[in-house]
Amino acid sequence: MTFLSILCALLIEQMKPLRADNPIYAEIKSLALRMETWFNAGHSTHGRMGWFLMMALLMVPTAAIYWVLRHYDWFLAAFAWNVLIVYLTLGFRHYSHYFTSIQLALNAGDEAAARALLAEWTRLDTVGMDASEIARLAVEKSLITTHRNVFGVFFWFLMPLGPAGAVMYRVAEHLARAWNEPEHMRNEAFGQFAARAYYWIDWIPVRLTAVAFAVVGNFEDAIYAWRNFAHRWSNEAIGIILSAGGGAMGVRLGSPLENAVKAQFVDATTVDVEVEQDVMPGEEPNIRALQSTVGLVWRALLLWMMLLLLLSSAAWLGGSP
């Protein structure tokens, strides 16, 4: 049922994608904001209390409904509930229109339109960016978004928590951002627990996503980049995904800070500087990298689905008399 639930949810989303600004997400964001207002008294303990209460309010009903449907052997109703939860927690098509529009704009040579679309998508200042920089940021945003909205959801949906696990993952990801990234929340003790909780919840999914990128891409370069360059990002999870994804495609990802060349003084008596080229393998991002990203994501998705089909088949055969 797990495989069919994910497959049906993916097919439904392809036909009718759920917009990122839909009312359900808006209500969850509003609840997170109210939790912050009610509990934030400047201590990390209050953030922990708010986090657990938020999870309880959303996970307990999800799990209870699924348990009742399974307990009374309402198979079709339980299956429909699974499909609904996966459909609501997946985000494969939430932002794909941005990526596609940026790709079309760059192919047409309209860098101004591509910059405007990228700024709307990433909320970054894109003034003065050239085509290579636009392509790089679009590729990075796409890989990170795909992991958080698809592969991370897959992993936790497969766990014993089932649909409640998928809800937990997406809510934890939102709280880690909502309680840490806004200007008024940065360096606040309240959001520390949410960030740490999501780090551990996402620890295994991040590495499985990186492995999937390596398997369906250039395996050697992906593993090499992962092992040697992931630590250059301040966010470990993002570093793993982008280094492995970039290595798999043969594209050099990361900002100048992450891919900065190392400089060292070799003669203390002079001002001569020896620059050691120590950058990720691959080419600078270009328009072709956008198409490579599409192929990498779809191949990784097919890999996940094939593995899930094998696991589901083995479980079904193992349970047969």
C-alpha positions as CSV (number, residue, x, y, z in Angstrom):
1,M,0.0,0.0,0.0
2,T,2.9,2.3,0.6
3,F,4.2,2.1,-2.9
4,L,0.8,2.6,-4.4
5,S,0.0,5.5,-2.1
6,I,3.2,7.4,-3.2
7,L,2.6,6.5,-6.8
8,C,-1.0,7.8,-6.8
9,A,0.0,10.9,-4.9
10,L,2.7,11.7,-7.5
11,L,0.3,11.1,-10.4
12,I,-2.3,13.3,-8.8
13,E,0.2,16.0,-8.2
14,Q,1.4,15.9,-11.8
15,M,-2.2,16.5,-13.0
16,K,-3.2,18.9,-10.2
17,P,-0.2,20.3,-8.3
18,L,-1.0,21.8,-4.9
19,R,0.2,25.4,-4.8
20,A,2.6,26.4,-2.1
21,D,0.2,29.2,-1.0
22,N,-2.8,26.8,-0.5
23,P,-5.1,27.3,2.5
24,I,-3.9,24.3,4.4
25,Y,-0.3,25.4,4.3
26,A,-1.4,28.9,5.2
27,E,-3.2,27.6,8.3
28,I,-0.1,25.6,9.4
29,K,2.1,28.7,9.0
30,S,-0.4,30.7,10.9
31,L,-0.4,28.1,13.7
32,A,3.4,28.2,13.8
33,L,3.3,31.9,14.1
34,R,0.8,31.7,17.0
35,M,2.9,29.2,18.7
36,E,5.9,31.5,18.5
37,T,3.7,34.4,19.9
38,W,2.4,32.3,22.8
39,F,5.6,30.5,23.8
40,N,8.5,32.8,22.9
41,A,9.8,34.2,26.2
42,G,13.4,34.2,25.1
43,H,14.4,30.7,26.3
44,S,15.1,27.5,24.3
45,T,12.9,25.5,26.7
46,H,9.9,27.5,25.5
47,G,10.8,26.7,21.9
48,R,10.9,23.0,22.8
49,M,7.5,23.2,24.4
50,G,6.0,25.0,21.3
51,W,7.7,22.5,19.0
52,F,6.2,19.4,20.7
53,L,2.8,21.0,21.0
54,M,2.8,21.9,17.3
55,M,3.8,18.3,16.4
56,A,1.1,16.8,18.7
57,L,-1.6,18.9,17.2
58,L,-0.8,17.8,13.7
59,M,0.6,14.3,14.1
60,V,-1.8,12.8,16.6
61,P,-4.9,13.2,14.6
62,T,-3.1,12.0,11.4
63,A,-1.9,8.9,13.2
64,A,-5.2,8.3,15.0
65,I,-7.3,8.4,11.8
66,Y,-4.9,6.0,10.0
67,W,-4.9,3.6,13.0
68,V,-8.7,3.5,13.2
69,L,-9.0,2.8,9.5
70,R,-6.5,0.0,9.6
71,H,-7.9,-1.4,12.9
72,Y,-11.3,-1.9,11.3
73,D,-9.8,-3.1,8.0
74,W,-11.2,-0.3,6.0
75,F,-8.4,-0.8,3.5
76,L,-9.7,1.6,0.8
77,A,-10.3,4.4,3.3
78,A,-6.8,3.9,4.8
79,F,-5.3,3.9,1.3
80,A,-7.2,7.1,0.4
81,W,-6.0,8.7,3.7
82,N,-2.4,7.8,2.9
83,V,-2.7,9.2,-0.6
84,L,-4.2,12.4,0.7
85,I,-1.4,12.9,3.3
86,V,1.4,12.2,0.8
87,Y,-0.3,14.6,-1.7
88,L,-0.4,17.3,1.0
89,T,3.2,16.8,2.2
90,L,4.9,16.3,-1.2
91,G,6.0,19.4,-3.1
92,F,7.4,18.0,-6.3
93,R,5.5,20.6,-8.4
94,H,5.2,23.4,-5.8
95,Y,8.0,25.5,-7.3
96,S,8.7,23.7,-10.6
97,H,7.1,26.6,-12.5
98,Y,9.9,28.9,-11.3
99,F,12.6,26.5,-12.5
100,T,11.0,26.0,-15.8
101,S,10.3,29.7,-16.4
102,I,14.0,30.5,-15.5
103,Q,15.2,27.9,-17.9
104,L,13.0,29.2,-20.7
105,A,14.1,32.8,-20.0
106,L,17.8,31.9,-20.1
107,N,17.3,29.9,-23.3
108,A,15.7,33.0,-24.9
109,G,18.5,35.2,-23.7
110,D,16.2,37.2,-21.4
111,E,18.5,37.5,-18.3
112,A,16.4,40.3,-16.8
113,A,13.3,38.0,-16.7
114,A,15.4,35.2,-15.3
115,R,16.7,37.4,-12.5
116,A,13.2,38.6,-11.6
117,L,11.9,35.0,-11.4
118,L,14.9,33.9,-9.3
119,A,14.5,36.8,-6.9
120,E,10.8,36.0,-6.5
121,W,11.6,32.3,-5.9
122,T,14.7,32.6,-3.6
123,R,14.0,36.0,-2.0
124,L,17.6,37.0,-2.8
125,D,18.9,40.2,-4.4
126,T,19.7,39.1,-8.0
127,V,20.6,42.5,-9.4
128,G,23.7,42.3,-11.6
129,M,23.8,38.5,-11.7
130,D,24.9,37.0,-15.0
131,A,23.5,33.8,-16.7
132,S,26.0,31.5,-14.9
133,E,25.2,32.8,-11.5
134,I,21.4,32.6,-12.2
135,A,21.8,29.0,-13.4
136,R,23.9,28.1,-10.3
137,L,21.3,29.5,-7.8
138,A,18.4,27.9,-9.7
139,V,20.1,24.5,-9.7
140,E,21.0,24.8,-6.0
141,K,17.5,25.8,-5.0
142,S,16.0,23.0,-7.1
143,L,18.1,20.3,-5.5
144,I,17.5,21.5,-2.0
145,T,13.8,21.9,-2.6
146,T,13.5,18.5,-4.2
147,H,15.1,16.9,-1.2
148,R,13.0,18.7,1.4
149,N,9.7,18.4,-0.5
150,V,10.1,14.9,-2.0
151,F,12.9,12.6,-0.8
152,G,12.7,13.5,2.9
153,V,9.0,13.0,2.8
154,F,9.4,9.6,1.2
155,F,11.8,8.4,3.9
156,W,9.6,9.3,6.8
157,F,6.5,8.0,5.2
158,L,8.2,4.6,4.9
159,M,8.9,4.6,8.6
160,P,6.5,2.9,11.1
161,L,4.8,6.3,11.8
162,G,3.5,6.2,8.2
163,P,1.5,9.3,7.2
164,A,2.3,10.9,10.6
165,G,6.0,10.6,9.8
166,A,5.5,12.5,6.6
167,V,3.6,15.3,8.5
168,M,6.4,15.4,11.1
169,Y,9.1,15.9,8.5
170,R,7.4,18.7,6.7
171,V,6.3,20.5,9.8
172,A,9.8,20.1,11.4
173,E,11.3,21.6,8.2
174,H,8.9,24.5,8.3
175,L,9.5,25.3,12.0
176,A,13.3,25.2,11.6
177,R,12.9,27.9,9.0
178,A,10.0,29.9,10.5
179,W,11.6,30.1,13.9
180,N,15.2,30.9,12.8
181,E,15.4,32.6,9.4
182,P,13.2,35.7,9.7
183,E,15.2,38.8,10.7
184,H,13.5,39.1,14.1
185,M,14.1,35.4,14.9
186,R,17.8,35.1,14.0
187,N,20.0,34.2,16.9
188,E,16.9,33.8,19.1
189,A,17.1,31.0,21.7
190,F,13.5,30.1,20.9
191,G,14.3,28.5,17.5
192,Q,17.4,26.6,18.6
193,F,15.5,23.4,19.4
194,A,13.5,23.5,16.2
195,A,16.7,23.8,14.1
196,R,18.4,21.0,16.1
197,A,15.4,18.7,15.9
198,Y,15.2,19.1,12.1
199,Y,18.9,18.4,11.8
200,W,18.5,15.0,13.4
201,I,15.2,14.2,11.7
202,D,16.9,15.0,8.3
203,W,20.2,13.4,9.1
204,I,19.5,10.1,7.3
205,P,17.3,11.4,4.5
206,V,20.0,13.9,3.5
207,R,22.6,11.2,3.1
208,L,20.2,8.9,1.2
209,T,19.4,11.8,-1.2
210,A,23.2,12.3,-1.7
211,V,23.6,8.6,-2.4
212,A,20.7,8.6,-4.9
213,F,22.3,11.5,-6.8
214,A,25.6,9.6,-6.8
215,V,24.1,6.4,-8.1
216,V,22.2,8.0,-10.9
217,G,24.9,10.4,-11.8
218,N,28.7,10.4,-11.9
219,F,29.3,8.3,-8.8
220,E,33.0,8.9,-8.3
221,D,32.8,12.7,-8.6
222,A,29.7,12.8,-6.4
223,I,31.4,10.9,-3.6
224,Y,34.6,12.8,-4.0
225,A,32.9,16.1,-3.8
226,W,30.8,15.0,-0.9
227,R,33.8,13.8,1.1
228,N,36.0,16.7,0.4
229,F,33.8,19.8,0.0
230,A,30.5,19.3,1.9
231,H,32.1,20.8,5.0
232,R,32.6,24.1,3.3
233,W,29.0,25.0,3.7
234,S,27.9,26.5,7.0
235,N,24.8,24.2,6.8
236,E,26.0,20.6,6.7
237,A,22.8,19.2,5.1
238,I,22.9,21.7,2.3
239,G,26.6,21.1,1.8
240,I,26.1,17.3,1.4
241,I,23.2,17.7,-1.1
242,L,24.9,20.4,-3.2
243,S,28.4,18.8,-3.3
244,A,27.0,15.4,-4.1
245,G,24.5,16.8,-6.6
246,G,27.1,19.0,-8.3
247,G,29.6,16.2,-8.5
248,A,27.0,13.8,-9.9
249,M,26.2,16.3,-12.7
250,G,29.8,17.6,-13.2
251,V,28.8,21.1,-12.2
252,R,30.6,23.2,-9.7
253,L,28.0,24.4,-7.1
254,G,28.4,26.6,-4.1
255,S,28.9,30.4,-3.6
256,P,32.4,31.9,-3.8
257,L,32.7,31.5,-0.1
258,E,32.2,27.8,-0.2
259,N,34.3,27.4,-3.4
260,A,36.9,30.0,-2.5
261,V,40.5,29.2,-3.4
262,K,42.9,28.8,-0.5
263,A,45.7,31.4,-0.3
264,Q,48.7,31.0,1.9
265,F,51.9,33.0,2.5
266,V,54.9,30.9,1.6
267,D,57.5,33.5,2.3
268,A,57.0,35.7,5.4
269,T,59.6,38.2,4.2
270,T,57.6,39.1,1.0
271,V,54.0,39.8,0.1
272,D,53.9,37.2,-2.6
273,V,50.9,34.9,-2.2
274,E,50.7,31.3,-3.5
275,V,47.2,30.4,-4.5
276,E,46.3,26.8,-4.3
277,Q,43.5,25.8,-6.5
278,D,41.2,23.7,-4.3
279,V,37.8,23.8,-5.8
280,M,35.1,21.3,-6.5
281,P,35.4,19.2,-9.7
282,G,33.2,20.1,-12.7
283,E,32.4,23.0,-14.9
284,E,31.0,26.4,-14.0
285,P,27.1,26.3,-14.1
286,N,25.5,27.2,-17.4
287,I,22.2,26.9,-19.1
288,R,22.8,23.2,-19.8
289,A,23.1,22.6,-16.1
290,L,19.4,23.3,-15.7
291,Q,18.6,20.5,-18.0
292,S,21.1,18.2,-16.3
293,T,19.3,19.0,-13.0
294,V,15.9,17.9,-14.4
295,G,17.4,14.6,-15.5
296,L,19.2,14.0,-12.2
297,V,16.1,14.7,-10.1
298,W,13.9,12.4,-12.3
299,R,16.4,9.6,-12.3
300,A,16.8,9.9,-8.5
301,L,13.0,9.8,-8.2
302,L,12.8,6.7,-10.4
303,L,15.5,5.0,-8.3
304,W,13.5,5.7,-5.1
305,M,10.4,4.3,-6.7
306,M,12.1,1.2,-7.9
307,L,13.6,0.5,-4.5
308,L,10.2,1.1,-2.9
309,L,8.6,-1.3,-5.3
310,L,11.1,-4.0,-4.5
311,L,10.7,-3.5,-0.7
312,S,6.9,-3.5,-1.0
313,S,7.0,-6.7,-3.1
314,A,9.4,-8.4,-0.7
315,A,7.1,-7.5,2.2
316,W,4.0,-8.7,0.4
317,L,5.6,-12.0,-0.6
318,G,7.1,-12.4,2.9
319,G,3.6,-12.1,4.3
320,S,2.0,-14.5,1.9
321,P,1.2,-18.0,3.3
